Amino acid sequence: MKRMDSRFGALSLAATCAVLLAACSAQEPPATSSAPSSEPASGSESTPSSESPGSATPSPSASASATPSATVPDLSQSHEIHGISFMTPEGWTAKGDDCEGECAQWDEWEVKDESGKHVLTLIPTTATSPDGDMNLYEREILDREELPDPDMPGSKFHPTSLIAEFYEATDQQDGEKDTGFTISLVDDEVLEQRTENPDLNFFKIGEQSPMFWVEEDYMEDFGLGDEPTQEQAQQFVDSEQYALVREILLSVTPAVS
């Protein structure tokens, strides 16, 4: 009210100050042009603000995209196990797990890094039927890359892909749902024919049906839980740990006899 009273009291002076008012109006544009810089709305649009409540939501994807390209260590050490060859960094081992005497092609072979951490598992030959699995699956492939054709005479190479796959499994009996994430090699023909029914991730070399996958415990060590979300799975795909195991799996070829 005080401001309005002063306006009415100034009416008698307005006629005599026309020139002054014109001069004042000529000075208004600079004041007006500087006003938007102090408005929160325009400031938040031009630059991200730490005070914006929505800025916390996209932070995982933002940090993932800002992560520099992973540098994969040199894969200089070769391994050959029952007709399957692959490469790892120097100092890694590939040994049979709990074998008595010489490990057979049906045994699990543990691929461990230089510190002894179990990273991948290879079964040179396995059954291809998912007996006992009563789940139905919704799958989302987050990364897929075909293995290069080794172009080796008599290699009996089958087109194979590396896949990083997030899935949701629903039990057909009680409807219970679980999520998971796998990184493995899969025969391309098997991959294309998959449905919502359970299936195993295996590939083919000649008459063999090997399985080669990344251990869940290894991924859990880097933040991927027992029942991950798709966002968490994607974050692992964007990591340097994934870049390393990806290159190891893509190095697989039939062993030269």
C-alpha positions in Angstrom: 0.0 0.0 0.0 2.8 2.4 0.7 4.1 2.0 -2.8 0.7 2.7 -4.3 0.3 5.9 -2.2 3.5 7.2 -3.4 2.3 6.7 -7.0 -0.9 8.6 -6.4 1.0 11.4 -4.6 3.3 11.8 -7.6 0.5 12.4 -10.1 0.8 16.2 -9.8 4.5 15.9 -10.5 4.2 13.6 -13.5 3.1 16.4 -15.9 6.1 18.5 -15.1 8.6 15.6 -15.3 7.8 14.3 -18.7 11.2 14.9 -19.9 12.7 13.1 -16.9 10.4 10.1 -17.5 11.5 9.9 -21.1 15.1 9.9 -19.9 14.3 7.2 -17.4 12.5 5.0 -20.0 15.6 5.3 -22.2 17.6 3.7 -19.4 15.2 0.8 -18.8 16.3 -1.6 -21.6 19.8 -2.3 -20.0 18.1 -3.0 -16.7 15.6 -5.3 -18.4 18.2 -7.2 -20.4 20.2 -8.0 -17.3 17.2 -9.5 -15.4 17.0 -12.9 -17.0 20.5 -13.8 -15.9 19.3 -13.7 -12.3 16.2 -15.9 -12.9 16.6 -19.5 -11.8 14.6 -20.9 -14.7 16.8 -19.4 -17.4 19.9 -20.3 -15.5 18.9 -23.9 -15.0 18.3 -24.3 -18.8 21.7 -23.0 -19.9 23.8 -24.9 -17.4 23.2 -28.0 -15.1 22.6 -27.0 -11.5 23.6 -29.0 -8.5 20.5 -27.6 -6.8 18.1 -29.1 -9.3 16.3 -32.1 -7.8 16.1 -33.9 -11.1 19.8 -33.9 -11.7 20.3 -37.0 -9.4 18.1 -39.2 -11.5 20.2 -39.3 -14.8 23.5 -39.4 -13.0 24.3 -43.1 -13.6 23.9 -42.8 -17.3 25.7 -39.5 -17.4 28.7 -40.9 -15.5 28.7 -44.0 -17.7 28.8 -41.9 -20.9 31.5 -39.7 -19.4 33.7 -42.7 -18.6 36.7 -42.8 -21.0 37.1 -45.7 -23.4 38.5 -48.7 -21.5 42.0 -49.8 -22.3 42.1 -53.6 -22.6 45.3 -55.2 -21.5 47.3 -57.0 -24.2 46.0 -60.6 -24.8 49.3 -62.2 -25.1 48.9 -65.6 -23.5 47.2 -68.4 -25.4 45.3 -71.3 -24.0 44.2 -74.5 -25.7 41.7 -76.8 -24.0 40.1 -79.8 -25.8 39.9 -78.3 -29.2 39.2 -74.7 -28.1 41.8 -71.9 -28.2 41.5 -68.5 -26.7 43.7 -65.6 -25.4 44.1 -63.9 -22.1 46.4 -61.3 -20.5 49.8 -62.6 -19.3 49.7 -64.5 -16.0 46.2 -65.8 -16.3 45.5 -69.5 -15.9 43.0 -72.0 -17.2 42.7 -75.2 -15.1 40.2 -77.9 -14.5 38.1 -77.6 -11.4 38.3 -80.5 -8.9 39.5 -83.0 -11.5 40.9 -86.3 -10.5 43.9 -86.9 -12.7 43.6 -85.4 -16.2 40.6 -83.2 -16.6 38.1 -84.3 -19.3 36.1 -82.3 -21.9 33.0 -82.6 -19.7 34.7 -80.9 -16.7 34.6 -77.2 -15.9 37.7 -75.3 -16.6 38.2 -72.1 -14.5 39.9 -69.1 -16.1 41.5 -67.0 -13.4 43.3 -63.7 -13.6 46.9 -63.1 -12.3 45.6 -62.6 -8.8 43.7 -65.9 -8.8 40.2 -64.4 -9.2 37.8 -66.7 -11.1 36.6 -64.7 -14.1 35.3 -67.2 -16.7 34.3 -70.8 -17.0 34.7 -73.1 -19.9 33.0 -76.5 -20.4 34.5 -77.9 -23.7 31.5 -80.2 -24.2 28.2 -80.1 -22.5 24.6 -81.2 -22.8 22.3 -78.8 -24.7 19.0 -79.4 -22.9 17.9 -77.1 -20.1 16.3 -79.9 -18.1 14.5 -78.8 -14.9 14.2 -75.2 -15.9 10.6 -74.2 -15.4 10.9 -70.5 -16.2 9.7 -68.4 -19.1 12.1 -65.7 -20.2 11.9 -62.1 -21.4 15.3 -61.3 -22.8 17.1 -58.1 -23.8 20.4 -58.3 -25.6 22.5 -55.3 -24.5 25.5 -56.2 -26.7 26.1 -58.7 -29.5 29.2 -59.2 -31.6 29.9 -62.1 -34.0 33.2 -64.0 -33.6 35.4 -63.5 -36.7 35.5 -66.5 -39.0 38.9 -68.1 -38.3 39.1 -69.1 -42.0 41.0 -72.3 -41.0 40.7 -75.4 -43.3 38.8 -78.2 -41.5 38.0 -76.0 -38.4 34.3 -76.9 -38.6 33.6 -73.3 -37.5 29.9 -72.5 -36.7 28.9 -68.8 -36.8 28.9 -67.7 -33.1 28.2 -64.5 -31.2 29.2 -63.0 -28.0 26.1 -61.7 -26.2 25.6 -59.7 -23.0 22.0 -60.4 -22.1 19.7 -59.1 -19.4 16.6 -61.3 -18.6 13.6 -61.6 -16.4 12.5 -65.1 -15.6 9.0 -66.0 -14.5 8.4 -69.3 -12.8 5.5 -71.1 -14.5 4.3 -72.7 -11.3 4.1 -69.9 -8.8 4.7 -66.8 -11.0 7.8 -65.7 -9.0 10.0 -63.4 -11.0 13.8 -63.1 -11.0 16.2 -61.1 -13.0 19.7 -61.9 -14.2 22.5 -61.0 -16.5 24.8 -63.3 -18.6 27.8 -62.8 -20.8 28.6 -65.8 -23.0 29.1 -67.3 -26.4 26.0 -68.6 -28.3 25.7 -70.4 -31.6 24.0 -68.0 -34.1 21.5 -70.5 -35.2 20.5 -71.4 -31.7 20.3 -67.7 -30.9 17.9 -66.9 -33.7 15.6 -69.8 -32.9 15.2 -68.9 -29.2 11.8 -68.2 -27.8 10.5 -67.4 -24.3 11.3 -71.0 -23.3 14.4 -71.9 -21.3 17.6 -72.5 -23.3 21.3 -72.9 -22.7 24.0 -70.6 -24.0 26.3 -72.9 -25.9 28.2 -72.7 -29.2 29.6 -75.4 -31.6 33.0 -76.5 -32.7 32.7 -79.5 -34.9 30.7 -82.1 -32.9 31.4 -80.3 -29.6 28.9 -78.1 -27.8 31.0 -75.9 -25.5 29.8 -73.4 -23.0 32.0 -70.4 -22.1 30.6 -67.7 -19.8 31.6 -64.9 -17.3 31.2 -65.9 -13.7 28.4 -64.1 -11.7 30.7 -63.7 -8.7 33.2 -61.8 -10.8 30.5 -59.4 -11.9 29.1 -59.1 -8.4 32.6 -57.9 -7.3 32.1 -54.9 -9.5 28.6 -54.0 -8.4 26.2 -56.3 -10.2 23.9 -57.8 -7.6 22.1 -61.2 -7.5 18.9 -59.7 -9.1 20.2 -56.8 -11.1 18.2 -54.2 -12.9 18.7 -53.6 -16.6 20.3 -50.2 -15.8 22.8 -51.9 -13.6 23.5 -54.5 -16.3 24.1 -51.7 -18.8 26.5 -50.0 -16.4 28.6 -53.2 -16.3 28.5 -53.4 -20.1 30.0 -49.8 -20.1 32.8 -50.8 -17.8 36.4 -51.7 -18.4 35.8 -55.1 -16.8 33.3 -55.9 -19.4 35.6 -54.7 -22.2 38.3 -57.2 -21.0 36.1 -60.3 -20.8 34.5 -59.3 -24.1 37.9 -59.4 -25.9 38.7 -62.7 -24.3 35.5 -64.3 -25.5 35.9 -62.8 -29.0 39.4 -64.4 -29.2 37.9 -68.0 -29.2 38.8 -70.1 -32.2 38.9 -73.9 -32.9 42.3 -75.1 -31.8 44.8 -76.0 -34.6 45.3 -79.7 -34.5 
